[in-house]
């Protein structure tokens, strides 16, 4: 299997299984490890609307043998460096208590327990990230849509509780992300709304890449909104000039 085009639900399970076997070989069968999948990997594990992700973000609770196992599996199967990582801990959406809001997914080789984030907490994390040039906001709509189709719709009250439990309130969540959430909760056409948001994210990403390419600005959380606004202004100006 190759992940040149990204991790899919199918190969995600395969690589986790290989990781478990490698970890067990190095660490033995008596000391289990736990990995909580977050972000795109959690979406893949629980839903069908996202085709792929390009790395696996996780909270990892294990001995040092896990890092060795991750590297060994990556080398053997030709995976990119950091194919499974905890880099998201440096982002605004991470909180140390995140694992307590996770749910059981699978156990591999009787030694590696995999958990994922519960639906309303996954929405809360996506709200906090709120990146308009990534898939954060379309992921929110996709989650709401699939939960509704399963007969387990998420309410604003559930999401509000998750936001308050994780982040102590809505103060640091962007107004734009809140607007997208409210529109989705009130929509009767979530499939269409999902595709519209994905399309908008694609356009925003292109605009941001143009700003990065020609002006050399690096996108960070601290300057993200300013860069997006600059990119959108340039796009509007170019459209008006035609």
C-alpha positions in Angstrom: 0.0 0.0 0.0 1.1 3.6 -0.7 0.2 6.8 1.0 1.6 9.1 -1.7 -1.9 10.3 -2.2 -2.8 10.3 1.5 -4.2 8.0 4.2 -7.6 6.5 3.6 -9.9 4.7 5.9 -8.7 1.4 4.4 -5.0 1.9 4.7 -5.3 3.7 8.1 -6.4 0.5 9.7 -3.7 -1.4 7.9 -0.9 0.9 9.1 -2.2 0.9 12.7 -2.3 -2.9 12.6 1.3 -3.0 11.4 2.3 -0.4 14.1 0.7 -2.6 16.8 2.7 -5.7 15.6 5.9 -3.7 15.6 5.3 -2.2 19.0 4.4 -5.6 20.5 7.6 -7.1 19.1 9.7 -4.3 20.7 7.8 -3.8 23.9 6.3 -7.2 24.7 2.6 -8.1 25.2 2.3 -7.1 28.9 2.5 -3.3 28.5 -0.3 -1.9 26.3 -0.3 1.5 24.6 -3.0 3.9 23.8 -3.4 6.2 20.8 -6.3 8.8 20.5 -6.8 9.7 16.9 -7.8 13.4 16.3 -8.3 15.6 13.3 -8.5 14.0 9.9 -7.7 10.6 11.2 -10.6 10.7 13.6 -12.8 11.8 10.7 -11.6 8.9 8.6 -12.2 6.4 11.4 -15.7 7.5 12.1 -17.2 8.9 8.9 -17.3 8.4 5.2 -17.4 11.9 3.8 -13.6 12.6 3.9 -11.5 10.6 1.4 -8.1 11.1 2.9 -5.7 12.9 5.3 -2.0 13.4 4.8 -0.8 12.6 8.3 -2.2 11.0 11.4 -2.5 13.4 14.4 -2.8 11.7 17.7 -2.4 11.8 21.5 0.1 9.0 22.2 0.4 7.3 25.6 3.1 4.7 25.4 6.7 3.8 26.2 9.6 5.0 24.2 9.3 1.8 22.1 6.3 3.4 20.3 8.5 6.1 18.7 10.9 3.4 17.5 7.9 1.3 16.2 6.5 4.3 14.3 9.9 5.0 12.7 10.4 1.3 11.9 7.0 0.9 10.2 7.5 4.1 8.3 10.9 3.0 7.0 9.6 -0.5 6.1 6.5 0.7 4.3 7.8 3.9 2.8 5.7 6.3 4.8 6.7 9.9 5.2 8.5 11.1 8.3 6.0 12.0 11.0 3.3 9.9 9.4 1.9 9.5 13.0 2.7 12.4 15.2 1.5 14.6 18.2 2.4 17.9 16.6 -1.1 19.1 16.9 -0.4 19.6 20.7 1.2 22.8 19.6 -2.1 24.1 18.1 -4.9 26.0 19.8 -7.3 23.1 19.6 -5.3 20.9 21.9 -6.1 20.5 25.6 -4.5 18.0 28.0 -8.0 16.7 29.0 -8.9 15.8 25.5 -8.4 12.0 26.0 -11.2 11.9 28.6 -13.7 12.9 25.8 -12.6 10.1 23.5 -14.3 6.8 22.7 -13.1 3.3 22.0 -12.4 2.4 18.3 -10.3 -0.8 18.0 -7.6 -2.9 19.7 -4.8 -4.3 17.6 -2.5 -7.2 18.5 -4.0 -7.2 22.0 -1.6 -4.4 22.9 -2.5 -1.2 21.0 -5.8 0.5 22.0 -7.1 3.0 19.6 -9.6 5.6 20.6 -11.1 8.5 18.6 -12.8 11.8 19.7 -16.5 11.8 20.3 -18.6 13.7 17.7 -19.5 16.9 19.6 -15.9 17.2 20.8 -14.5 16.7 17.3 -16.8 19.5 16.2 -15.5 21.7 19.1 -11.9 21.1 18.0 -12.7 21.9 14.4 -14.4 25.1 15.6 -11.4 26.1 17.6 -9.0 25.4 14.6 -11.5 27.1 12.2 -9.0 27.3 9.3 -10.8 28.6 6.3 -8.1 27.3 3.9 -8.2 23.8 5.3 -11.1 21.3 5.8 -12.0 22.3 9.4 -15.4 23.9 8.5 -16.5 21.5 5.8 -15.6 18.7 8.3 -18.1 20.3 10.8 -20.8 20.2 8.2 -19.9 16.6 7.2 -20.0 15.4 10.8 -23.4 17.1 11.4 -24.7 15.5 8.1 -23.6 12.0 8.9 -24.8 12.2 12.5 -28.2 13.2 11.2 -28.3 10.4 8.7 -27.5 7.9 11.4 -30.4 9.2 13.5 -28.1 10.6 16.1 -28.1 14.4 15.3 -26.0 16.8 17.2 -27.7 19.7 18.9 -26.3 23.1 19.6 -26.5 22.3 23.3 -24.3 19.2 22.9 -21.7 21.2 21.0 -21.9 24.2 23.4 -21.2 21.8 26.3 -18.2 20.3 24.4 -16.8 23.8 23.7 -17.2 24.9 27.3 -15.7 21.6 28.7 -12.7 21.8 26.4 -12.1 25.5 26.0 -14.0 27.2 28.8 -16.2 29.1 26.4 -16.5 30.5 22.9 -14.2 33.5 23.3 -11.4 32.2 21.2 -13.5 30.7 18.4 -13.8 32.9 15.3 -17.1 34.6 14.3 -16.8 33.0 10.9 -16.6 29.5 12.3 -19.6 30.2 14.5 -21.6 31.5 11.5 -20.8 28.3 9.6 -21.9 26.1 12.5 -25.2 28.0 12.9 -25.9 27.8 9.2 -25.3 24.1 9.2 -27.5 23.5 12.3 -30.3 25.4 10.6 -29.9 23.9 7.2 -32.1 21.3 5.6 -29.6 20.8 2.7 -26.4 19.7 4.4 -25.1 17.9 1.4 -25.2 21.0 -0.7 -23.8 23.1 2.1 -20.9 20.7 2.5 -20.0 20.9 -1.2 -20.3 24.7 -1.1 -18.0 25.0 1.9 -15.5 22.6 0.4 -15.5 24.7 -2.8 -14.9 27.9 -0.8 -12.1 26.3 1.1 -10.4 25.3 -2.1 -10.6 28.9 -3.5 -9.3 30.3 -0.2 -6.4 27.9 -0.2 -5.5 28.9 -3.7 -5.6 32.5 -2.7 -3.5 32.0 0.4 -0.9 30.0 -1.6 -0.6 32.9 -4.0 0.1 35.3 -1.2 2.7 33.0 0.2 4.3 32.5 -3.2 4.6 36.1 -4.3 4.9 37.9 -1.0 6.8 35.3 1.0 4.4 35.3 4.0 4.2 32.2 6.0 0.8 31.2 7.4 0.7 31.0 11.2 -2.2 31.1 13.6 -1.3 34.6 14.6 -1.5 36.0 11.1 -3.9 33.7 9.4 -6.9 36.0 9.3 -4.9 38.9 8.0 -3.4 36.7 5.2 -6.8 35.3 4.2 -8.3 38.8 4.1 -5.4 40.0 2.0 -5.7 37.0 -0.4 -9.5 37.5 -0.7 -9.0 41.3 -1.3 -6.5 40.5 -4.1 -8.9 38.0 -5.6 -11.8 40.6 -5.6 -9.6 43.3 -7.1 -8.5 41.0 -9.9 -12.1 40.1 -10.6 -13.2 43.7 -10.7 -10.3 44.6 -13.0 -11.6 42.2 -15.7 
